[in-house]
Amino acid sequence: MADLGKVLIVAGALAIAAGAVFVLLGRAHVPLGRLPGDIVYRGKNTTFYFPLATSILISVVLSVVLYLIGRFRH
């Protein structure tokens, strides 16, 4: 049970850190979520939004960061 508690604490800290980063990016007017390539369909009574370019950008950045962490860890 102690290990589960540690995992939950780390997950919570990561969620708080990610939230803080998104708040800071929003205040800096970084256009995440409004990049060219993000799909937005606005119908009469509905809106469909799929952030394709934003998802790819975040995936590439996280892949590079995790690669660097793994490389320097050993």
HELIX and SHEET records of a PDB file:
HELIX    1   1 ALA A    2  ARG A   27  1                                  26    
HELIX    2   2 LEU A   52  ARG A   73  1                                  22    
SHEET    1   A 2 ILE A  39  ARG A  42  0                                        
SHEET    2   A 2 THR A  47  PHE A  50 -1                                        
END                                                                             
